[in-house]
Amino acid sequence: MARARCAGTQPAHFFPSDGVGVEIAKRTCADCVVSGPCLEYALANRVDHGVWGGCSERQRRRILRQRREMAATAA
């Protein structure tokens, strides 16, 4: 977290109540060196709210669904 681009940013920045706020938060994550681990943390812990690793709640649900479908296909 100390290496994250968002270090020092208020947490409320990543929990917006509108689409514009989501896009602003996602831009903060765009060039972050730890956005991948941040996203994986949110996926592994089923974090339901906010922007994590540059992905919105909807995007994370889509990623999890795709991973489940790929796992089911591989099995």
N, CA, C and O of each residue as an XYZ file, in Angstrom:
300
protein
N       0.809     -1.187      0.000
C       0.000      0.000      0.000
C       0.862      1.265      0.000
O       0.467      2.293     -0.550
N       2.010      1.184      0.604
C       2.895      2.343      0.653
C       3.385      2.727     -0.740
O       3.686      3.897     -0.978
N       3.473      1.766     -1.672
C       3.933      2.037     -3.031
C       2.791      2.419     -3.962
O       3.017      2.771     -5.119
N       1.582      2.349     -3.460
C       0.409      2.620     -4.293
C       0.324      4.087     -4.669
O       0.717      4.969     -3.904
N      -0.186      4.325     -5.842
C      -0.370      5.694     -6.308
C      -1.364      6.445     -5.423
O      -1.313      7.671     -5.327
N      -2.256      5.714     -4.784
C      -3.294      6.333     -3.962
C      -2.848      6.605     -2.529
O      -3.624      7.137     -1.735
N      -1.608      6.248     -2.188
C      -1.136      6.495     -0.821
C      -1.329      7.967     -0.484
O      -0.867      8.845     -1.214
N      -1.999      8.227      0.601
C      -2.261      9.592      1.014
C      -3.586     10.145      0.510
O      -3.992     11.238      0.905
N      -4.268      9.399     -0.363
C      -5.575      9.821     -0.873
C      -6.652      9.417      0.119
O      -6.584      8.339      0.710
N      -7.626     10.264      0.300
C      -8.729      9.951      1.205
C      -9.484      8.717      0.710
O      -9.790      8.629     -0.479
N      -9.790      7.766      1.589
C     -10.521      6.558      1.186
C     -11.843      6.861      0.479
O     -12.248      6.109     -0.408
N     -12.516      7.937      0.852
C     -13.802      8.284      0.236
C     -13.667      8.457     -1.280
O     -14.642      8.286     -2.013
N     -12.476      8.792     -1.744
C     -12.221      8.952     -3.183
C     -12.542      7.664     -3.938
O     -12.963      7.714     -5.093
N     -12.348      6.515     -3.299
C     -12.531      5.222     -3.948
C     -13.889      4.583     -3.664
O     -14.135      3.440     -4.049
N     -14.752      5.313     -3.002
C     -16.099      4.840     -2.707
C     -17.117      5.886     -3.153
O     -17.906      6.381     -2.349
N     -17.091      6.218     -4.452
C     -17.973      7.269     -4.965
C     -19.422      6.798     -5.050
O     -19.714      5.602     -5.045
N     -20.313      7.775     -5.127
C     -21.736      7.447     -5.207
C     -22.296      7.630     -6.609
O     -23.495      7.461     -6.826
N     -21.429      7.979     -7.567
C     -21.911      8.160     -8.931
C     -20.875      7.674     -9.940
O     -19.728      7.398     -9.591
N     -21.302      7.575    -11.189
C     -20.422      7.090    -12.249
C     -19.236      7.989    -12.514
O     -18.157      7.504    -12.855
N     -19.415      9.291    -12.363
C     -18.308     10.223    -12.574
C     -17.217      9.976    -11.539
O     -16.032      9.951    -11.872
N     -17.618      9.793    -10.294
C     -16.661      9.508     -9.236
C     -15.910      8.211     -9.467
O     -14.724      8.109     -9.153
N     -16.600      7.216    -10.017
C     -15.959      5.935    -10.330
C     -14.869      6.153    -11.374
O     -13.763      5.632    -11.233
N     -15.171      6.910    -12.408
C     -14.185      7.166    -13.460
C     -12.976      7.927    -12.926
O     -11.845      7.656    -13.328
N     -13.205      8.863    -12.037
C     -12.100      9.615    -11.433
C     -11.227      8.681    -10.596
O     -10.000      8.744    -10.671
N     -11.850      7.824     -9.807
C     -11.093      6.867     -8.986
C     -10.314      5.900     -9.862
O      -9.167      5.575     -9.555
N     -10.922      5.437    -10.949
C     -10.251      4.508    -11.853
C      -9.026      5.154    -12.496
O      -8.019      4.481    -12.718
N      -9.098      6.442    -12.795
C      -7.945      7.157    -13.356
C      -6.789      7.199    -12.362
O      -5.625      7.151    -12.760
N      -7.103      7.288    -11.084
C      -6.054      7.284    -10.061
C      -5.292      5.962    -10.117
O      -4.077      5.934     -9.919
N      -5.995      4.883    -10.383
C      -5.387      3.549    -10.416
C      -4.672      3.242    -11.730
O      -3.892      2.292    -11.799
N      -4.923      4.021    -12.754
C      -4.469      3.689    -14.104
C      -2.977      3.398    -14.210
O      -2.597      2.425    -14.860
N      -2.139      4.190    -13.608
C      -0.689      4.011    -13.730
C      -0.051      3.478    -12.457
O       1.162      3.583    -12.278
N      -0.847      2.917    -11.586
C      -0.343      2.451    -10.296
C       0.426      1.139    -10.456
O      -0.015      0.236    -11.168
N       1.565      1.043     -9.795
C       2.403     -0.156     -9.899
C       1.831     -1.344     -9.130
O       2.246     -2.480     -9.361
N       0.893     -1.104     -8.225
C       0.327     -2.196     -7.442
C      -1.165     -2.402     -7.715
O      -1.870     -2.984     -6.891
N      -1.645     -1.931     -8.860
C      -3.073     -2.095     -9.152
C      -3.443     -3.573     -9.303
O      -4.547     -3.968     -8.928
N      -2.547     -4.386     -9.839
C      -2.823     -5.822     -9.975
C      -3.035     -6.499     -8.629
O      -4.067     -7.141     -8.429
N      -2.088     -6.375     -7.697
C      -2.292     -6.962     -6.375
C      -3.499     -6.376     -5.643
O      -4.176     -7.083     -4.896
N      -3.764     -5.105     -5.853
C      -4.920     -4.458     -5.227
C      -6.212     -5.104     -5.734
O      -7.102     -5.430     -4.949
N      -6.302     -5.283     -7.042
C      -7.478     -5.926     -7.629
C      -7.617     -7.360     -7.128
O      -8.715     -7.786     -6.769
N      -6.529     -8.098     -7.101
C      -6.589     -9.485     -6.639
C      -7.026     -9.569     -5.181
O      -7.750    -10.491     -4.808
N      -6.598     -8.620     -4.353
C      -7.032     -8.581     -2.964
C      -8.546     -8.434     -2.901
O      -9.218     -9.161     -2.168
N      -9.079     -7.494     -3.668
C     -10.527     -7.256     -3.664
C     -11.288     -8.470     -4.169
O     -12.352     -8.796     -3.641
N     -10.760     -9.142     -5.184
C     -11.428    -10.330     -5.718
C     -11.378    -11.481     -4.715
O     -12.386    -12.147     -4.481
N     -10.218    -11.714     -4.129
C     -10.052    -12.819     -3.184
C     -10.896    -12.635     -1.931
O     -11.367    -13.606     -1.338
N     -11.081    -11.387     -1.537
C     -11.826    -11.102     -0.311
C     -13.265    -10.671     -0.570
O     -13.977    -10.240      0.337
N     -13.672    -10.796     -1.829
C     -15.056    -10.473     -2.223
C     -15.490     -9.091     -1.725
O     -16.576     -8.932     -1.168
N     -14.627     -8.102     -1.936
C     -14.949     -6.732     -1.548
C     -16.048     -6.237     -2.486
O     -15.864     -6.203     -3.703
N     -17.175     -5.858     -1.922
C     -18.348     -5.509     -2.718
C     -18.430     -4.046     -3.112
O     -19.165     -3.709     -4.040
N     -17.717     -3.183     -2.454
C     -17.891     -1.749     -2.687
C     -16.593     -1.067     -3.065
O     -15.507     -1.499     -2.678
N     -16.723     -0.004     -3.821
C     -15.583      0.832     -4.141
C     -14.814      0.412     -5.377
O     -15.113     -0.603     -6.006
N     -13.817      1.216     -5.710
C     -12.923      0.958     -6.832
C     -11.639      0.376     -6.261
O     -10.998      0.976     -5.399
N     -11.277     -0.789     -6.750
C     -10.063     -1.482     -6.305
C      -9.292     -1.919     -7.538
O      -9.856     -2.535     -8.443
N      -8.012     -1.606     -7.576
C      -7.191     -2.020     -8.710
C      -7.700     -1.494    -10.036
O      -7.462     -2.103    -11.079
N      -8.388     -0.389    -10.010
C      -8.893      0.214    -11.234
C     -10.194     -0.379    -11.740
O     -10.623     -0.076    -12.854
N     -10.826     -1.218    -10.937
C     -12.078     -1.853    -11.357
C     -13.229     -1.486    -10.425
O     -13.080     -1.434     -9.204
N     -14.355     -1.241    -11.033
C     -15.563     -0.941    -10.274
C     -16.165     -2.228     -9.726
O     -15.695     -3.325    -10.027
N     -17.196     -2.083     -8.929
C     -17.891     -3.244     -8.374
C     -18.412     -4.137     -9.493
O     -18.255     -5.357     -9.444
N     -19.022     -3.536    -10.486
C     -19.580     -4.292    -11.613
C     -18.485     -5.043    -12.372
O     -18.663     -6.206    -12.735
N     -17.367     -4.385    -12.606
C     -16.268     -5.031    -13.312
C     -15.719     -6.214    -12.522
O     -15.396     -7.252    -13.099
N     -15.612     -6.061    -11.204
C     -15.104     -7.171    -10.383
C     -16.072     -8.354    -10.401
O     -15.643     -9.506    -10.450
N     -17.376     -8.072    -10.361
C     -18.357     -9.169    -10.453
C     -18.206     -9.894    -11.782
O     -18.290    -11.121    -11.833
N     -17.983     -9.143    -12.857
C     -17.806     -9.740    -14.187
C     -16.547    -10.608    -14.220
O     -16.570    -11.712    -14.764
N     -15.462    -10.121    -13.649
C     -14.209    -10.886    -13.616
C     -14.421    -12.189    -12.857
O     -14.005    -13.250    -13.321
N     -15.064    -12.119    -11.694
C     -15.299    -13.333    -10.906
C     -16.173    -14.322    -11.659
O     -15.920    -15.527    -11.627
N     -17.206    -13.820    -12.341
C     -18.084    -14.698    -13.117
C     -17.300    -15.372    -14.244
O     -17.458    -16.571    -14.476
N     -16.457    -14.610    -14.947
C     -15.649    -15.174    -16.021
C     -14.682    -16.227    -15.495
O     -14.476    -17.257    -16.136
N     -14.093    -15.974    -14.340
C     -13.176    -16.956    -13.755
C     -13.911    -18.233    -13.369
O     -13.389    -19.331    -13.560
N     -15.116    -18.097    -12.829
C     -15.905    -19.297    -12.487
C     -16.250    -20.083    -13.743
O     -16.160    -21.310    -13.753
N     -16.644    -19.383    -14.802
C     -16.977    -20.059    -16.059
C     -15.770    -20.758    -16.660
O     -15.885    -21.869    -17.176
N     -14.610    -20.107    -16.594
C     -13.387    -20.733    -17.120
C     -13.017    -21.967    -16.300
O     -12.593    -22.981    -16.856
N     -13.175    -21.884    -14.982
C     -12.865    -23.029    -14.128
C     -13.810    -24.179    -14.394
O     -13.397    -25.339    -14.404
N     -15.080    -23.868    -14.611
C     -16.068    -24.917    -14.901
C     -15.784    -25.569    -16.256
O     -15.954    -26.778    -16.407
N     -15.362    -24.794    -17.219
C     -15.033    -25.319    -18.532
C     -13.795    -26.194    -18.475
O     -13.720    -27.217    -19.156
N     -12.825    -25.797    -17.667
C     -11.573    -26.543    -17.550
C     -11.761    -27.862    -16.795
O     -10.980    -28.798    -16.967
N     -12.789    -27.929    -15.967
C     -12.994    -29.138    -15.147
C     -13.674    -30.245    -15.881
O     -13.907    -31.312    -15.312
